[in-house]
Every structure is written in structure tokens, then in C-alpha cells.
């Protein structure tokens, strides 16, 4: 099945899921408490794009003493880099970056060449991986374009293996040079490219233990290893070697690295949904403060999920951390937003299955025991966003209080089911016809910076 047919089939199936889920969940009650309102955010996005569809998690670094953010658009010319000046204004700094039509994906900053300057790696859903070397002044030089696994050169399915949805930078074989770990966008699994500190030369690693086109995982032969919506490089078991944590198409997954380029799955206790690809963003942190790193992940149907790491490396789901989120979630990040010593969550999702721009941003205060409470008074929009693709919580002001950068914008979900009505059962057609009018999009920029205005006088 080609991509367009697969996308249409997926959309129809997803619309059906949303209607079915709304029938199930609307009769449930919940007893979730709301947290106090000491966390406050205020919109401050001057200079960032107010239009477009930004299908990425923003990448953030420091360039020449200024904060930089990199963005990847969906159906737009990009990628784009913005620098924040002394006045707090964002100024585009994309000199040398090829402005081609992109399909969304991700970006990552990292020093690839020992030059002391951050470089930029971009994963695009359609065209694969590009590498840009930076000069510490906001100028870029493209040195790699269309990096993809060797299997993409096959005459059988090259198109399906070219795209890249996610990328992370780290020294996985511990030779002193950064490497790239790339999650495919459609087929091809997870691929590793070993660097030589030039930023130009990348050697595809066998990636022993990882799913790929050549070595699909169990029962993955038809998908040639599948895809990963997001992935992270982090030492999840604290053995000194980088590991891969991914929102893989078959659910959240962990592969442990040995520092030599080999990998071992470590996902016991993590879910495998019957519908592939519904897990989107993923974050890692010690949410119950037992010294072990845990996983928070968004589910496009069920919302937010949290999995605690156990001493044996297996995983245990917590109680639903945000039962009120009945419309699914796409984006999240973990950070201590109010400096109380506990990790909090920022989530982009929908409280209901109402059609239209029903996505919002939500703060959940952590209690340090693995539990979270929704802070309704944090000042973030609970609805009115068309899509929340990615969230980055990062301290931009050096005061220890993370701000929130949110990438939004997209085709409004559920606003027009008319073309698919004839494919629905009669009962669903009646429900869709009687649905509420679509939620209107709020008058907010598509790229948003929310400044943390939490009272700092009472924090250490």
C-alpha cells in the first residue's frame, strides 16, 4: 500500500476510533483533583512564526551567547532557525539552510566536528536526514543531504525507506565522535550512522539488536522494521552507556546500548497496541524519585501514560495520570516547572473528542511519588489549538524556571468528516451529523513561547 492510500486509510480508521471512543468515554466520571495555581505562564513569542504547520519538537541550543531554536515545518519551506536577541525578540538565522518543501519530522543540535560550534541535524519525513555545520554566528553549511539506509537503494521499496521522522545525536560507540540515531518515518525501523568528527562522513552501523529493514523485529517483516515517531538517547539504566528510548510504532520501547554499537531490547511491561503508530512524544525522568529513570509518553487515542522503571529493568504502568484528557495526546515534556524539586509534565492534547481546534496545553504538577495533578490556573490555553505537535520545556532566562516552547498548527482534526461519511456505519453517520460545530482556532501564533512567571520569591 503506498503512502497516500495508507494515509487515507489511517485517517478513516482514526476518525472511526474517535467516534467510537467518544461513545465509550462520555459516560465515565472521574475524581481527579486539581493542583494549586502557583505555576504561571505568559505568552511571549515575538518574532517566532505566527502561521504554518510546525510538525516537530523544537530543538534548542546556545549560539554565540544567544538561545537558538530550530523548527521543521509540515508542507512548508524549511527548516528554520531563530536566535533570541537581548531584547527577547526572535530573529530568523537560517543563512545557508536549504529552504525546500518539507514534510515535518525533527531537528537536533550537537557539536559534530569539535569546532566548539553547534551543528544542526534535520530529519524530514519525506527526504531523510540533512546535516548543517554551524559557524557560531548563525550561518550554516549543508554537508549532507538525503542520508538514508542502504536498503533504500533497493528497487523494490526505496520510497518507503527514505524518510526520517526523528533523530538524536550521541556517541553510541564511545570513540569520541558523535553519531546519529534515526527513526524511520514509514518503514526501515531505527538506523544508526557512525560519525568520524567531520560531520560529513557517516557510516551505517549494523545496529545489532535494533529493528531495521534488513533485520525486522519479530512479526515486523511486512513493515520492514516500522517507524519511530520520536526517540531519545539517554543512559536509561545508568550503566555509563547510551540507550535508545523511542515511541516506536508498536509502542514505547527501550534498547540498551553496550557502548560498542550493539543493542538489547529492555521493554518488558511496556504496551503493544492493536493499532500501530498511536504513541507520539516521549520523555524520560525520575518521576517517583527512587533513583531510576521513568518514561512518560503520549497516546493519540488514550492520552497520557507513565511507566515506572523497576529495579530489574522492567516497566510498570501508573494509574491514569490525566483521566480528564479524553481526546488523546500528541506532545509532552518533563521539567521541574516551579522548582519544588519534583518533575512536572507539560502535555499537548485534547480534553474531549469535539471536532475542530480542540487541542490545548496542560500543566500537571508532580508529587515526587509518580502522581500528577492538573494545574488549571497555569495560564495555558486548554483548547483552541489546531494541533500540538511538539513541546520543549527549557530555561531560556537562566533563572532555573523552564519556559515552554510549543510547536502547533495543522489540519483541524475532526472538522470535516463529510468525505468519509459513506464509509461509516449508519449509527456513526447519525452521530457525526449531529456533532457540535467545530471548535474555532484561538488567535494565537502557531509557534508559541510561554514564559514562566511563577513566583520566584518563595523558591530556592
Secondary structure, 3 states (H helix, E strand, C coil): CCHHHHHHHHHHHHHHHHHHHHHHHCCCCCCCCECCCCCCEEECCCCCCCCCCCCCCCEEEEECCEEEEEECCEEEEECEEEEECCCCCEEECCECCCCEEEECEEEEEECCCCCCCCEEEEEECCCEEEEEEECCCCEEEEEEEEECCHHHHCCCCHHHHHCEEEEEEECCCCCCCCEEEEEECCCCEEEEEEECCCCCCEEECCCCCCCECCCCCCCCHHHCCCCEEEEEEECCCCCCCCEEEEEECCEEEEEEECCCCCEEECCCCCCCCCCCCCEEEEEEECCCCCCCCEEEEEECCCEEEEEEECCCCCEEECCCCCCCCCCCEEEEEEECCCCCCCCEEEEEEECCCCCECCEEEEEEEECCCCCEEEECCCCCCCCCECCEEEEEEECCCCCCCCEEEEEECCCCCCCCCHHHHHHCCHHHHHHHHCCCCCECCCCCCCEEEEEECCCCCCCC
